[in-house]
Amino acid sequence: MLFSATILFSAFSGAFEPEQGKDNILTAAEKKAGWVLLFNGQNTDGWRGYNNKPFDSWQVINGQLYCKVKDVTQRADLITVDQYDNFELSIDWKVDKGANSGIIYRVEESSSPSHETGPEYQLIDDEGYAQKLEAWQKSGADYAMYPPSEIAAKPAGELNHTTILVNGAHVEHWLNGKKVVDYELWTPAWQKLKAEGKWKDAKAYGLAKKGHIALQDHGGGIWFKNVKLRKLH
């Protein structure tokens, strides 16, 4: 099952990037392939704050979901109302200069932040971030676990295309048509990385087999559109 789903993913990777001027819609081919639209380009229907926290940091501007930097009193990660186990997620994003965010999957709601429950696909201004970045902090990384095999993100202000495959224990991170991370959850090697790194005290980290998808509010400056998902069975 894992092998066949990976083949399907490789065949579809990049195939459904939107045509110019046709954002936040599903084509007939996408609908036939089982894709659903998670962001309608108009509002945050289908999303809510992590732990139901109120927020005013997210707004929709010109068909893009934007996390504001200024004039914010209540911040929260946005999470999908629904939960997912095995899926492909396709999403376009860009960061403002110096900005930092992430896409977190199989998120469980708890007293801990969302990124301490689910793995995080890192989104960051690789070149313009104020602090020196380690390899595992670069765009496309499984944050604090697996660094990207190459730097594939475009400069701040330019649009990137990401696909995330999560199928059982198998995970792939794709960035602008390149597979930059490929790992297996819960293996001895994975357990060792967790035990010796940033998540050593986050007992729930990465263990859930189903959960929400979160868009991280890390101080704002991140834009999303064309957020689409296809369940894998």
N, C-alpha and C positions, 0 to 999 in steps of 0.2 A: 504493500500500500504506500509506504514511504517513497519507494522508488518511482512508482507511477505518478504520484503527486508532484515529485521533483521534476519529472519530465514535462508535465503539464505546465509547471511554473516557468521552466526554461523556455518553453515554446511561446508563452504569452508575455514574457518579460519585455516591457517597453512597447508592446503592440498596441496598447490602449492609451497612449499619450494623446491628450486632446488636440483637436485641430484649433488653430488660432481663432479666437472669438467664439468658441463653443465650450466654455468652461462649465463644470458642475452639471453635466448631463451624462446620460448613458446612451451609447449607440445601440443599434439593434444587435450588433455582434456581441457587445458586452452583456446585454440582457440575456441573450441566448446562452452565453457562457456562465451565467449565474452571478454576475456582478450586481451589487447594490450600491446606491449612493448614500454615503454617510453625512455629507454636508450639502445642503441644497443651494448654497450661494446667497441666501437671503436672511437666514436667522440661525439660531443654535438649536433648533428642533432636533431631538434625538441625542442631545448632549446635556450634561449637568455638571455642577461642581463636584469635585472629589469630596467624599463624605458629606455631600449635599451642602457644601459651604457656599454662602452667597459670594458673588463676584461682580465687579464692574470693570475688570481688566480686559475682557474679551468683547470685541465688536466686529460687525461685518461691514467691510468697506469695499465697494466695487466688486462684489462677488468673491472677496477673500476674507477669511477668518483671521483677524489680527489681534495679537496680544499687545496691549498698549504699554508704553514705557512710563508716561506721565499721567497726571490727573487720575490716579487710582487710589481708592481707599480700601478695597477688599479684593485680594488676589486668591485665585484657586486654579489648580489644574482642571482642565475640562476632560470629562470622561464620557464614553458612550453609555447611553442608558442600557443598551444590551451588552451581553457578554459573549465572548467567542473563544473557541478552543483551537481548531485547526483552520487556517485561513491564509489568503494572500491579501495584503493591504497595499494599495497603490495611492500615492499622495504626492502633490507638488508643494514645494515650500521654498521660502527664501528667508534670509536673516538680514537684519540691519547691521551696520558696522558695529562690531564689538558684542553682538548679541549671542545668547546661549539658550538652547531649549532641547527638547527631546520628544520622541514618540515612545511611549511605554506600553507594553502589551502583557496580557494575562495579569492585569492589575487586580488585586484584592483590596477592598477598603478596610483600613485598620487605623490605629492611632499613629502609625508611621506614615511618612510621605509616600506617595504613589511609587516613586522610584526605588523605594526599599522593599517593594513587594514584587514588582515585575521587571524584567530586563528592559533596558532603555536603548533605543536607537538614537545615538547622539546627533544633534544638530547644533552647529556652532560656526562662528566666523573664524575659520582656521588661521587666517593670516592676520586679522585685525583684532583678535581678542587681547584684552589688556594684560593678561598673565601668560607666562610660558606654558604651553600645553604638552602633556605627555601623549604618547601615541594612542593610548586608550581613551583619550579625551577628544580625539579628532572626529570630524563628521563621518557618519557611517559606522562608527565603532559600536560594539555592545559595551556600553559605558562601564568602565572600571573592570572589564573582564577581557574582551577580545578586541584588539586594535584593528582598524581597517588595513587590508593588504596594500592599499595605495590611497593617496589623497585624490579623491574624485569629485569633490564638491567645487562648485563655481564660487567666485568671489561674492562678498556681501552685496546684496541688492539684486543678484541674478537668480533666476528660477532654477531649482533642482528637481529632479524626479526620483522618488524613492519607491522601492517595492520591498516589502517584508514578507517572507514566507515563514509560517509557523505550522509545523505538521508533526504532532506527537512530540518527540524529543528533538526533532531536527529543525534548525533555524537557519535562514539565509537572509543577509542584508544586501540589497542591491542599491547602487547609487549611480544615477545617470548612465544606466545600461551596463554597469560593471558590478560583478559580485565581489563585495569587499569583505564580507564576514560569512563564515560557514562553520557552525558548531553544533554540538549535541549536548542537550541539557542532561544533567543528573549523572553523567559519567564520573568515574574516579578523577579524571583530569579536571572536569568542571567543578566537582566538589572541592578539589585542592585549591583551585583559583579562588573560589568563594571563601574558603576557610583562612586563606592567607592574605586576602585583600580587603578592600573597602567594605565588603558585605559580611565580614566575619561575625559581626554581632546582630546582623539582620536575619534572624532565623527563618522568616517566611520568604526571603528573597528567592525568586525564581522557581518556587516549588509548585505553584498553582498550575493545573492543567487546563484551566479555563478562567477567563476574567475580562475586565473592561480594557478598552484601549484609551490611553490618556495622552493628551497634548499638554506638555509641561509649560506652566507659567514660571519662568526663571527670571523675572524682572522685565519681560516684554521684549519687543523688537523682532517678533517672528510672525510669518504670514503663511497661511495654508489655503489650498484650494484643490478641487478635483480629488476629494477623499472618497475612495471606492474600495469595496471589500468583496471578496469571493470566498465563500466557505469551502473548505476541503472536507471530504467525507472518507 
